[in-house]
């Protein structure tokens, strides 16, 4: 039988229980939510997507689910929806039968988006803007949903569920990390398959990475304003399909390349975390296109302004805010999360602008509907949950206020690392907190130190190298007159803005990068490394490269510094080998019953008490032992001493009594190449502007 023969008379009621299009071996069931539509139509297209061959009203409505079953309709069929109802923007309704709509639950898309006037629900040439309906058909300019074969998406995936304590995250963009990699076959560069190619796995394994956090890979659309400037949404924070992998990252295996990538990562012991965007969609503000949710039920899917439902609540800064407090929108998001875990094998999620997801009518609520639903879900109970704890809405900064199942991006720690090594006054006091997991921010009943995701740089802002080369943002290529991007970067250029030929400046910059890397990886909490920072990747001063799908953002693997890569690998090995650096309990200097020693001690370079009131404090030592409350035997026997000398002169450090063992200098940011050295005396030199980590050992080669 043809994918869609003359089936009008065969349209059966079907079932409302499972949303989306699902083939059962004999036909396909369609079900879609719309609370306010007067009728929803299923539109079937020719195999090339060019012709709408059937338009069938869904025959049944159960509650707010429209549904129908077509016997004989097989996988591979291209389809979309049209929804009829009032076009009344002033009342929050934007139904337009002339707009072809994606199925919110589709797992595959065929074709692409065109920034064309027909995709807008209103007449773009009308003086009344969005108040005048656009009668032109949009089908030729939007992708089609695909009826998937059930064998492609079986819910039989397994996750790794590695412990949080010993997690080390590598934040990467699928294309940016692979498109210029000489060790990846050209046919796989920029693809899911390329992301887990042997050359990438070898590199990540050397770095000690335990989890790869991928920038958004759900189906997306670039904003029309970017297309007008000849740019695209490179980062991908503009989702339009919450179940469909983004086709731009497909390789030879197509949609199956995603799961193949996950399986290869798992075989290497590496988890996959997805950066997901459930706070807004690609349909933008009231002047945006009608592609899916807006046309199916604008008033249900989005949060509209009280007293002015023509306009959207814009807590995200992206034009709209998805209303996850609506039961069917919440259901869609939860179904999406379960899909990526059960079907695609994903091990965790980083929620973009997570504060918007936790905001109720009365404001942000850590026990709000979405967060409660997430926490109780048995499928999601074992996966990693990470919040970006801010948005631009009222009370939008909620660092430290998410439930204990969440880790959070610790931007306070990020700024502290930068400010301290730049030499800012009163920054050592904040560094003391950051090194111990920012307990003043995160410690609450039930939370662990891993809740702080510690980083010096992420995709959003300067790269690590650019933090040491630029004091002003250089974002002119973004076409926004250099007004976009962060203003407060706490960076330092060492006397020259941008690239320099001076050996002294280059050496100082490299050491600053090593200092920042070491501080992140020696802090309690969960370290995160931006892809490329292990080797000094630059974006030439662009601190908001969201639209730079070019050499600005792509990692130049052949230009990376092999010595810095080796240093980063040494850091991750040292961290892994010393459990005192990744204890789950917060340290407060409690006395251990086993030996009467404190689990953590601060001192100056002479072994005396630190003057925490000194605003210029620049030299400090942190002595870590196993937590007094910790039950891990290995942690109880482990000790690490971290000596930090930010001052411009070398300093003599008086090492604590090591007992029966010796202190070994294991990490030294003053040195380009690392090598372990046993300290034979109680006095040793810590060079200016450097950090040294010592461990106890009876064997200098250990």
DONU-671397 format. One record per residue (C-alpha): x, y, z; residue number from 1. Coordinates in nm, 2 decimals. Each point is the difference from the previous one (the first is absolute). Example, Ala and Ser with C-alpha at 12.3 -4.5 7.8 and 13.67 -1.06 7.14 Angstrom:
2
     c1     c2     c3   i
   1.23  -0.45   0.78   1
   0.14   0.34  -0.07   2
This chain:
702
     c1     c2     c3   i
   0.00   0.00   0.00   1
   0.11   0.35  -0.07   2
   0.11   0.21   0.30   3
  -0.33   0.18  -0.01   4
  -0.26  -0.13  -0.25   5
  -0.36   0.12  -0.01   6
  -0.06  -0.05   0.37   7
  -0.26   0.27   0.07   8
  -0.28  -0.25   0.05   9
   0.23  -0.22   0.22  10
   0.07   0.26   0.26  11
  -0.08  -0.17   0.33  12
  -0.03   0.16   0.34  13
   0.33  -0.12   0.13  14
   0.13   0.05   0.35  15
   0.08   0.32   0.20  16
   0.24  -0.16   0.25  17
   0.33   0.04  -0.19  18
   0.08   0.33  -0.16  19
   0.17   0.02  -0.33  20
  -0.01  -0.23  -0.31  21
   0.05  -0.37   0.08  22
   0.00  -0.29  -0.24  23
  -0.12  -0.33   0.15  24
   0.07  -0.23  -0.29  25
  -0.34   0.04  -0.17  26
  -0.04   0.38  -0.01  27
   0.08   0.32   0.18  28
  -0.16   0.17   0.29  29
   0.01   0.38   0.02  30
  -0.07   0.20   0.32  31
   0.07   0.37   0.06  32
  -0.09   0.24   0.28  33
  -0.20   0.32  -0.06  34
  -0.23   0.15   0.26  35
  -0.15   0.29  -0.19  36
  -0.01  -0.12  -0.37  37
  -0.33  -0.06  -0.16  38
   0.15  -0.27  -0.23  39
   0.34  -0.15  -0.07  40
   0.09  -0.14  -0.34  41
   0.26  -0.26  -0.09  42
   0.18   0.09  -0.33  43
   0.17  -0.28  -0.19  44
   0.28   0.09  -0.25  45
   0.17  -0.16  -0.30  46
   0.32  -0.18   0.07  47
   0.20   0.30  -0.11  48
  -0.20   0.23   0.23  49
  -0.10   0.23  -0.29  50
  -0.37  -0.08  -0.03  51
  -0.27  -0.02   0.26  52
  -0.20  -0.30  -0.12  53
  -0.26  -0.04   0.28  54
  -0.14   0.23   0.26  55
  -0.21  -0.20   0.25  56
  -0.18   0.12   0.31  57
   0.10  -0.20   0.31  58
  -0.32  -0.19   0.07  59
   0.00   0.00   0.38  60
   0.06   0.23   0.29  61
   0.04  -0.14   0.35  62
   0.04   0.28   0.25  63
   0.26   0.22  -0.17  64
   0.16  -0.27  -0.21  65
  -0.09  -0.03  -0.37  66
   0.06  -0.34  -0.14  67
  -0.06  -0.25  -0.28  68
   0.14  -0.32  -0.15  69
   0.08  -0.07  -0.36  70
   0.02  -0.37  -0.09  71
   0.27  -0.07  -0.26  72
   0.19   0.32   0.06  73
   0.37  -0.10   0.03  74
   0.33   0.14   0.14  75
   0.16   0.26  -0.23  76
  -0.31   0.19  -0.06  77
   0.04   0.38   0.01  78
  -0.26   0.19   0.18  79
  -0.09   0.32   0.20  80
  -0.30   0.15   0.17  81
  -0.22   0.30  -0.05  82
  -0.22   0.14   0.27  83
  -0.32   0.20  -0.04  84
  -0.13   0.24   0.25  85
  -0.01   0.38   0.07  86
   0.27   0.22  -0.12  87
  -0.03   0.26   0.28  88
   0.35   0.10   0.13  89
  -0.16   0.25   0.25  90
  -0.16  -0.31   0.16  91
   0.31  -0.21  -0.02  92
  -0.11  -0.22  -0.29  93
   0.20  -0.02  -0.33  94
  -0.16  -0.29  -0.19  95
   0.06   0.02  -0.37  96
  -0.11  -0.29  -0.22  97
   0.24   0.11  -0.27  98
   0.31  -0.09   0.21  99
   0.14  -0.35   0.00 100
   0.11  -0.10   0.35 101
   0.25  -0.25   0.12 102
  -0.11  -0.28   0.23 103
   0.14   0.10   0.34 104
   0.08  -0.37   0.05 105
   0.16  -0.08  -0.33 106
   0.34  -0.18   0.03 107
   0.11   0.08  -0.36 108
  -0.02   0.30  -0.23 109
   0.02   0.00  -0.38 110
   0.10   0.32  -0.17 111
   0.11   0.33   0.15 112
  -0.13   0.34   0.10 113
  -0.01   0.30  -0.24 114
  -0.03   0.35   0.14 115
  -0.30   0.09  -0.22 116
  -0.29   0.23   0.06 117
  -0.25  -0.29  -0.03 118
   0.13  -0.16   0.32 119
  -0.14   0.30   0.20 120
  -0.36  -0.02   0.12 121
  -0.05   0.37  -0.07 122
   0.06   0.21  -0.30 123
   0.35   0.14   0.04 124
  -0.08   0.29  -0.24 125
  -0.30   0.12   0.19 126
   0.01   0.31   0.21 127
  -0.19  -0.18   0.28 128
   0.28  -0.26   0.01 129
  -0.11  -0.32   0.18 130
  -0.37   0.09   0.02 131
  -0.07  -0.07  -0.37 132
  -0.01  -0.37  -0.09 133
   0.23  -0.13  -0.28 134
  -0.20  -0.22  -0.25 135
   0.31  -0.14  -0.18 136
   0.09  -0.36   0.04 137
   0.33  -0.07   0.17 138
   0.04  -0.37  -0.08 139
   0.28   0.05  -0.26 140
   0.22   0.17   0.25 141
  -0.01  -0.22   0.31 142
   0.13  -0.35   0.06 143
  -0.24  -0.29   0.02 144
  -0.04  -0.24   0.29 145
   0.07  -0.37  -0.07 146
  -0.18  -0.31   0.11 147
   0.29  -0.19   0.15 148
   0.05  -0.37   0.00 149
  -0.02  -0.14   0.35 150
   0.32  -0.20  -0.04 151
   0.19   0.33  -0.03 152
  -0.11   0.12   0.35 153
  -0.02  -0.30   0.23 154
  -0.01   0.10   0.37 155
   0.28  -0.25   0.09 156
   0.30   0.23   0.06 157
   0.21  -0.02   0.32 158
   0.17   0.29   0.18 159
   0.34  -0.02   0.18 160
  -0.11   0.17   0.32 161
   0.36   0.08   0.11 162
   0.02   0.16   0.34 163
  -0.01   0.38   0.03 164
   0.30   0.02   0.23 165
   0.26  -0.11  -0.26 166
  -0.16   0.18  -0.30 167
   0.20   0.22  -0.23 168
  -0.20   0.18  -0.27 169
   0.11   0.10  -0.35 170
  -0.23   0.26  -0.16 171
   0.00  -0.02  -0.38 172
  -0.18   0.09  -0.32 173
  -0.04  -0.30  -0.23 174
   0.11   0.19  -0.31 175
   0.25   0.23   0.16 176
   0.18  -0.28   0.17 177
   0.03  -0.22  -0.31 178
  -0.01   0.20  -0.32 179
   0.37   0.08  -0.01 180
   0.14  -0.31   0.18 181
   0.26  -0.16  -0.23 182
  -0.04  -0.33   0.16 183
  -0.37  -0.03  -0.09 184
  -0.10  -0.12  -0.35 185
  -0.13   0.29  -0.20 186
  -0.34  -0.17  -0.05 187
  -0.05  -0.01   0.38 188
   0.12   0.35   0.09 189
  -0.28   0.22   0.14 190
  -0.22  -0.30   0.08 191
  -0.12  -0.21   0.29 192
   0.22  -0.29  -0.13 193
   0.30   0.23  -0.01 194
  -0.05   0.11   0.35 195
   0.07  -0.36   0.12 196
   0.26  -0.08  -0.26 197
   0.31  -0.19   0.13 198
   0.21   0.31  -0.01 199
  -0.24   0.19   0.22 200
  -0.04  -0.29   0.24 201
   0.37  -0.03   0.03 202
   0.03   0.37   0.08 203
  -0.28   0.00   0.25 204
   0.13  -0.31   0.17 205
   0.34   0.16   0.03 206
  -0.16   0.30   0.16 207
  -0.18  -0.21   0.26 208
  -0.34   0.12  -0.12 209
  -0.29  -0.20   0.15 210
  -0.29   0.20  -0.16 211
  -0.04   0.19  -0.32 212
  -0.25   0.28   0.02 213
  -0.13   0.09  -0.35 214
  -0.14   0.33  -0.09 215
  -0.36  -0.03  -0.13 216
  -0.05  -0.28  -0.25 217
  -0.38   0.00  -0.01 218
  -0.15   0.13  -0.33 219
   0.03   0.37  -0.03 220
  -0.06   0.30  -0.23 221
   0.22   0.31  -0.04 222
  -0.15   0.33   0.06 223
  -0.11   0.20  -0.30 224
   0.21   0.30   0.12 225
   0.31  -0.21  -0.02 226
  -0.08  -0.13  -0.35 227
  -0.04   0.36  -0.11 228
   0.36   0.06   0.12 229
   0.13  -0.31  -0.17 230
   0.04  -0.18   0.33 231
  -0.16  -0.30   0.18 232
  -0.07  -0.11   0.35 233
   0.31  -0.20   0.05 234
  -0.03  -0.09   0.37 235
  -0.36  -0.13  -0.06 236
  -0.19   0.16   0.29 237
  -0.31   0.04  -0.22 238
  -0.18  -0.33   0.01 239
  -0.31  -0.09  -0.20 240
  -0.01  -0.38   0.03 241
   0.05  -0.15   0.35 242
   0.01  -0.36  -0.12 243
   0.20   0.03  -0.33 244
   0.38   0.01  -0.02 245
   0.12   0.30  -0.21 246
   0.05  -0.11  -0.36 247
   0.30   0.23  -0.05 248
   0.21  -0.25   0.21 249
  -0.10  -0.31  -0.20 250
   0.27  -0.21  -0.15 251
  -0.02  -0.32  -0.21 252
  -0.23  -0.16   0.26 253
  -0.25   0.27   0.00 254
  -0.22   0.02   0.31 255
   0.15  -0.32   0.13 256
   0.34   0.17   0.02 257
  -0.10   0.15   0.33 258
  -0.06  -0.32   0.18 259
   0.32  -0.15  -0.16 260
   0.19   0.30   0.14 261
  -0.15  -0.06   0.35 262
   0.09  -0.37  -0.02 263
   0.36   0.07  -0.09 264
   0.03   0.25   0.28 265
  -0.14  -0.25   0.25 266
   0.24  -0.27  -0.12 267
   0.28   0.25   0.10 268
  -0.16   0.06   0.34 269
  -0.11   0.35  -0.10 270
  -0.35   0.13   0.08 271
  -0.20   0.22  -0.24 272
  -0.17   0.31   0.15 273
  -0.23   0.21  -0.23 274
  -0.04   0.38   0.04 275
  -0.37   0.03  -0.05 276
  -0.22   0.31  -0.06 277
  -0.35  -0.04   0.14 278
  -0.04   0.36   0.11 279
  -0.09   0.14  -0.34 280
  -0.04  -0.10  -0.37 281
   0.12   0.12  -0.34 282
  -0.33   0.17  -0.07 283
   0.12   0.32   0.17 284
  -0.22   0.29   0.11 285
  -0.34   0.11  -0.14 286
   0.17   0.09  -0.33 287
   0.16  -0.34  -0.04 288
  -0.10  -0.28  -0.24 289
  -0.27  -0.26   0.05 290
   0.17  -0.34  -0.02 291
  -0.15  -0.22   0.27 292
  -0.11   0.09   0.35 293
  -0.13   0.35  -0.09 294
  -0.23  -0.14  -0.27 295
  -0.12  -0.31   0.20 296
  -0.10   0.20   0.31 297
   0.19   0.32   0.08 298
  -0.19   0.07   0.32 299
   0.08  -0.34   0.15 300
   0.36  -0.05  -0.10 301
   0.13   0.35   0.09 302
  -0.02   0.23   0.30 303
  -0.18   0.31  -0.11 304
   0.00   0.34   0.17 305
  -0.28   0.06   0.25 306
  -0.24   0.25  -0.15 307
   0.18   0.00  -0.33 308
  -0.01  -0.35  -0.15 309
   0.12   0.12  -0.33 310
   0.35   0.02   0.14 311
   0.21  -0.27   0.17 312
   0.17  -0.02   0.34 313
   0.36   0.03  -0.10 314
   0.19  -0.13   0.31 315
   0.25  -0.17  -0.24 316
   0.10   0.30  -0.21 317
  -0.08  -0.20  -0.31 318
  -0.35   0.13  -0.07 319
  -0.22  -0.26   0.17 320
  -0.01  -0.22   0.30 321
  -0.14  -0.36  -0.02 322
  -0.27  -0.06   0.26 323
   0.11  -0.31   0.18 324
  -0.26   0.05   0.26 325
  -0.26  -0.11  -0.25 326
  -0.06  -0.37   0.05 327
   0.03  -0.09  -0.37 328
   0.31   0.21  -0.05 329
   0.15  -0.15   0.31 330
  -0.09  -0.34  -0.14 331
   0.18   0.07  -0.32 332
   0.32   0.11   0.17 333
   0.00  -0.31   0.23 334
  -0.08  -0.23  -0.30 335
   0.29   0.17  -0.18 336
   0.25  -0.06   0.29 337
  -0.11  -0.36   0.03 338
   0.04  -0.05  -0.37 339
   0.36   0.12   0.00 340
   0.08  -0.23   0.30 341
  -0.19  -0.32  -0.09 342
   0.04   0.01  -0.38 343
   0.32   0.20  -0.06 344
   0.20  -0.10   0.31 345
   0.07   0.35   0.13 346
   0.14   0.01   0.35 347
  -0.10   0.35   0.11 348
  -0.12   0.35  -0.09 349
   0.12   0.35   0.05 350
  -0.31   0.22   0.01 351
   0.05   0.33  -0.17 352
  -0.15   0.30   0.19 353
  -0.13  -0.25   0.25 354
  -0.15   0.28   0.22 355
  -0.27   0.05  -0.26 356
  -0.10  -0.36   0.04 357
  -0.04   0.03   0.37 358
  -0.20   0.32  -0.01 359
  -0.36  -0.02   0.12 360
  -0.26   0.28   0.01 361
   0.15   0.12   0.34 362
   0.36  -0.02  -0.12 363
   0.28  -0.25  -0.01 364
  -0.09  -0.31   0.21 365
   0.26  -0.28   0.06 366
  -0.31  -0.22   0.06 367
  -0.19   0.12  -0.30 368
  -0.18  -0.23  -0.24 369
   0.27  -0.07  -0.25 370
   0.27  -0.05   0.25 371
  -0.22  -0.23   0.21 372
  -0.10  -0.20  -0.31 373
   0.36  -0.04  -0.10 374
   0.11  -0.11   0.35 375
  -0.26  -0.27   0.04 376
   0.03  -0.16  -0.34 377
   0.14  -0.35   0.02 378
   0.16   0.01  -0.34 379
   0.19   0.31   0.08 380
   0.10  -0.10   0.35 381
   0.34  -0.12  -0.10 382
   0.11   0.27  -0.25 383
   0.20   0.31   0.07 384
  -0.19   0.33   0.03 385
   0.17   0.33  -0.04 386
  -0.16   0.35   0.03 387
   0.11   0.32  -0.16 388
  -0.15   0.19   0.30 389
  -0.10   0.33  -0.16 390
  -0.21   0.17  -0.26 391
  -0.09   0.37  -0.05 392
  -0.34  -0.02   0.17 393
  -0.09   0.14   0.34 394
   0.21  -0.17   0.27 395
   0.18  -0.17  -0.28 396
   0.33  -0.08   0.18 397
  -0.05  -0.31   0.21 398
   0.35  -0.14   0.05 399
  -0.01  -0.26   0.28 400
  -0.37  -0.02   0.02 401
  -0.07  -0.31  -0.21 402
  -0.10  -0.33   0.16 403
   0.27  -0.23   0.12 404
  -0.02  -0.23  -0.30 405
   0.14   0.28  -0.22 406
   0.35   0.13  -0.06 407
   0.02   0.36  -0.11 408
   0.24   0.21  -0.21 409
   0.20   0.19   0.26 410
   0.06   0.34  -0.17 411
   0.09   0.15   0.34 412
   0.29  -0.24   0.01 413
   0.09   0.07  -0.36 414
   0.03   0.37   0.07 415
   0.19  -0.06   0.33 416
   0.27  -0.20  -0.18 417
   0.04   0.27  -0.26 418
   0.00   0.29   0.25 419
   0.25  -0.17   0.23 420
   0.26  -0.07  -0.26 421
  -0.05   0.34  -0.15 422
   0.10   0.14   0.34 423
  -0.32   0.16   0.11 424
  -0.03   0.12   0.36 425
  -0.20  -0.22   0.24 426
  -0.01  -0.29  -0.24 427
   0.20  -0.25   0.21 428
  -0.28  -0.02   0.24 429
  -0.25  -0.10  -0.27 430
   0.26  -0.24  -0.14 431
   0.01  -0.18   0.34 432
  -0.37  -0.07  -0.03 433
   0.03  -0.11  -0.37 434
   0.28  -0.25   0.07 435
  -0.23  -0.17   0.25 436
  -0.30  -0.03  -0.23 437
  -0.16   0.34   0.07 438
  -0.17  -0.13   0.30 439
  -0.15   0.34   0.09 440
  -0.20  -0.02  -0.32 441
  -0.08  -0.37  -0.04 442
   0.01  -0.17   0.34 443
  -0.34  -0.09   0.11 444
  -0.15  -0.32   0.14 445
   0.04  -0.28  -0.25 446
   0.24   0.18  -0.23 447
   0.35  -0.12  -0.08 448
   0.31   0.18  -0.11 449
  -0.04  -0.12  -0.36 450
  -0.30   0.24  -0.03 451
   0.25   0.27  -0.10 452
   0.09  -0.03  -0.37 453
   0.34   0.18   0.01 454
   0.14   0.16  -0.31 455
   0.23   0.29  -0.11 456
  -0.16   0.02  -0.35 457
  -0.30  -0.13  -0.19 458
  -0.15   0.03  -0.34 459
  -0.16   0.33   0.11 460
   0.28   0.25   0.04 461
   0.37   0.01  -0.06 462
   0.20  -0.32  -0.05 463
   0.27  -0.06   0.26 464
   0.27   0.13  -0.23 465
  -0.20   0.31  -0.08 466
  -0.03   0.08   0.37 467
   0.37   0.06  -0.01 468
   0.01   0.19  -0.33 469
  -0.29   0.24   0.00 470
  -0.15   0.25   0.23 471
  -0.26   0.12  -0.24 472
  -0.25  -0.21  -0.19 473
   0.05  -0.02  -0.38 474
  -0.34  -0.10  -0.13 475
  -0.04   0.21  -0.31 476
  -0.04  -0.30  -0.22 477
  -0.33  -0.07   0.17 478
  -0.15   0.30  -0.17 479
  -0.13   0.16   0.32 480
   0.25   0.29   0.01 481
   0.20  -0.17   0.27 482
  -0.28   0.05   0.26 483
  -0.07  -0.37   0.06 484
   0.19  -0.23   0.24 485
   0.11   0.04   0.36 486
   0.15   0.32   0.12 487
   0.15  -0.12   0.32 488
   0.25  -0.27  -0.09 489
   0.27   0.05   0.27 490
   0.26  -0.06  -0.27 491
   0.36   0.14  -0.04 492
   0.20   0.04  -0.32 493
   0.35   0.04   0.16 494
   0.06   0.33  -0.18 495
  -0.10  -0.08  -0.36 496
  -0.36  -0.04  -0.12 497
  -0.01  -0.32  -0.21 498
   0.29  -0.20  -0.15 499
   0.35   0.08   0.10 500
   0.35  -0.10  -0.11 501
   0.16   0.07   0.33 502
   0.14  -0.32   0.17 503
  -0.06   0.16   0.34 504
  -0.36   0.08  -0.07 505
  -0.06  -0.34  -0.15 506
   0.15  -0.17   0.29 507
  -0.20   0.20   0.25 508
  -0.32  -0.07  -0.18 509
   0.07  -0.38  -0.01 510
   0.07   0.00   0.37 511
  -0.32   0.18   0.07 512
  -0.19  -0.26  -0.20 513
   0.17  -0.28   0.20 514
  -0.08   0.18   0.32 515
  -0.37   0.02  -0.09 516
  -0.01  -0.36  -0.11 517
   0.17  -0.12   0.32 518
  -0.23   0.20   0.22 519
  -0.31  -0.14  -0.17 520
   0.12  -0.36   0.02 521
   0.13   0.02   0.36 522
  -0.33   0.15   0.13 523
  -0.26  -0.21   0.17 524
  -0.30  -0.05  -0.23 525
  -0.03  -0.11  -0.36 526
   0.25   0.14  -0.25 527
  -0.10   0.10  -0.35 528
   0.24   0.07  -0.29 529
  -0.10   0.19  -0.31 530
   0.11  -0.20  -0.31 531
   0.32   0.15  -0.13 532
   0.10   0.16   0.32 533
   0.23  -0.29   0.07 534
   0.22   0.13  -0.28 535
  -0.06   0.37  -0.01 536
  -0.27   0.04  -0.26 537
  -0.08   0.36  -0.09 538
  -0.31   0.18  -0.14 539
   0.21   0.31  -0.06 540
  -0.19   0.20   0.27 541
  -0.35  -0.09  -0.09 542
  -0.18  -0.08   0.32 543
  -0.34  -0.07  -0.15 544
   0.07  -0.22  -0.30 545
  -0.36  -0.14  -0.01 546
  -0.03   0.08  -0.37 547
   0.35  -0.08  -0.12 548
  -0.01  -0.33  -0.18 549
   0.35   0.04  -0.14 550
   0.36   0.00   0.10 551
  -0.07   0.24   0.29 552
  -0.18  -0.28   0.19 553
   0.14  -0.31  -0.15 554
   0.29  -0.16   0.19 555
   0.33   0.04  -0.19 556
   0.15  -0.33   0.12 557
   0.33   0.04  -0.18 558
   0.05   0.34   0.18 559
  -0.06  -0.13   0.35 560
   0.29  -0.01   0.24 561
   0.11  -0.36   0.07 562
   0.17   0.11   0.33 563
  -0.33   0.15   0.13 564
  -0.19  -0.32  -0.10 565
   0.26  -0.20   0.19 566
  -0.04   0.23   0.30 567
  -0.38  -0.04  -0.01 568
   0.03  -0.37  -0.01 569
   0.24   0.00   0.29 570
  -0.25   0.21   0.20 571
  -0.29  -0.24  -0.07 572
   0.22  -0.30   0.10 573
   0.10   0.17   0.32 574
  -0.36   0.08   0.09 575
  -0.12  -0.35  -0.08 576
   0.29  -0.16   0.20 577
  -0.08   0.21   0.32 578
  -0.35  -0.04   0.13 579
   0.05   0.28   0.25 580
  -0.05   0.23  -0.30 581
  -0.35  -0.14  -0.08 582
  -0.15  -0.07   0.34 583
  -0.38   0.00   0.01 584
  -0.03   0.16   0.34 585
   0.08   0.37   0.07 586
   0.31   0.06   0.20 587
  -0.01   0.23   0.31 588
   0.31  -0.09   0.19 589
  -0.16  -0.26   0.21 590
   0.22  -0.23   0.21 591
   0.03  -0.35  -0.13 592
  -0.06  -0.27   0.26 593
   0.26  -0.23  -0.17 594
   0.31   0.22   0.06 595
  -0.11   0.32   0.17 596
   0.09   0.21  -0.30 597
  -0.22   0.25  -0.17 598
  -0.15  -0.09  -0.34 599
   0.10   0.33  -0.14 600
   0.24   0.27   0.11 601
   0.10   0.34  -0.13 602
   0.34   0.16   0.08 603
   0.25   0.25  -0.13 604
   0.34  -0.10  -0.15 605
   0.16  -0.01   0.34 606
  -0.27  -0.24   0.14 607
  -0.17   0.27   0.20 608
  -0.36   0.13  -0.02 609
  -0.12   0.18  -0.30 610
  -0.10   0.37   0.02 611
  -0.34  -0.03  -0.18 612
  -0.06   0.37   0.07 613
   0.30   0.10  -0.22 614
  -0.16   0.13  -0.33 615
   0.33  -0.06  -0.18 616
   0.04  -0.36   0.12 617
   0.20  -0.17  -0.28 618
   0.17  -0.31   0.16 619
  -0.20  -0.28   0.16 620
   0.02  -0.37   0.06 621
  -0.28  -0.25   0.01 622
   0.06  -0.34   0.17 623
  -0.26  -0.26  -0.09 624
  -0.06  -0.32   0.18 625
  -0.29  -0.25  -0.01 626
  -0.32   0.15   0.13 627
  -0.07  -0.07   0.37 628
  -0.35  -0.13  -0.11 629
   0.13  -0.20  -0.30 630
  -0.02  -0.37   0.01 631
   0.24  -0.06  -0.29 632
   0.32  -0.16   0.13 633
   0.21   0.12  -0.30 634
  -0.10   0.36   0.06 635
   0.09  -0.03   0.37 636
   0.36  -0.10  -0.09 637
   0.04   0.26  -0.27 638
   0.15   0.35   0.05 639
   0.06   0.29  -0.24 640
   0.16   0.34   0.07 641
  -0.08   0.28  -0.24 642
   0.23   0.30   0.01 643
  -0.10   0.32  -0.19 644
   0.23   0.29  -0.05 645
  -0.16   0.28  -0.20 646
   0.26   0.25   0.12 647
   0.26   0.14  -0.25 648
   0.29  -0.16   0.20 649
   0.11  -0.35   0.07 650
  -0.09  -0.12   0.35 651
   0.14  -0.26   0.24 652
  -0.25  -0.25   0.12 653
   0.04  -0.19   0.32 654
  -0.15  -0.34  -0.06 655
  -0.21  -0.16   0.27 656
   0.15  -0.31   0.18 657
  -0.07  -0.29  -0.24 658
   0.04  -0.26   0.26 659
   0.13  -0.33  -0.13 660
  -0.04   0.10  -0.36 661
   0.15   0.27  -0.22 662
  -0.16   0.29  -0.18 663
   0.01  -0.03  -0.38 664
  -0.04   0.31  -0.23 665
  -0.25  -0.14  -0.25 666
  -0.15   0.30  -0.18 667
   0.19   0.33  -0.05 668
  -0.15   0.26  -0.23 669
   0.34   0.18  -0.02 670
   0.13  -0.29  -0.21 671
  -0.11  -0.06  -0.35 672
   0.05  -0.37   0.03 673
  -0.10  -0.19   0.31 674
   0.20  -0.26   0.18 675
  -0.02  -0.12   0.36 676
   0.28   0.10   0.24 677
   0.05  -0.11   0.36 678
   0.06   0.28   0.24 679
   0.31  -0.10   0.22 680
  -0.02   0.30   0.24 681
  -0.28   0.18   0.18 682
   0.06   0.32  -0.19 683
  -0.07   0.04  -0.37 684
  -0.05   0.29  -0.25 685
  -0.33   0.09  -0.15 686
   0.06   0.22  -0.30 687
  -0.18   0.33  -0.06 688
  -0.35  -0.02  -0.16 689
  -0.02  -0.37   0.04 690
  -0.19  -0.29   0.17 691
   0.16  -0.32   0.12 692
  -0.17  -0.32   0.12 693
   0.18  -0.24   0.22 694
  -0.10  -0.35   0.10 695
   0.13  -0.25   0.25 696
   0.19  -0.30  -0.13 697
   0.27  -0.23   0.10 698
   0.12  -0.04  -0.36 699
   0.08   0.30  -0.22 700
  -0.10  -0.20  -0.31 701
  -0.35  -0.07   0.15 702
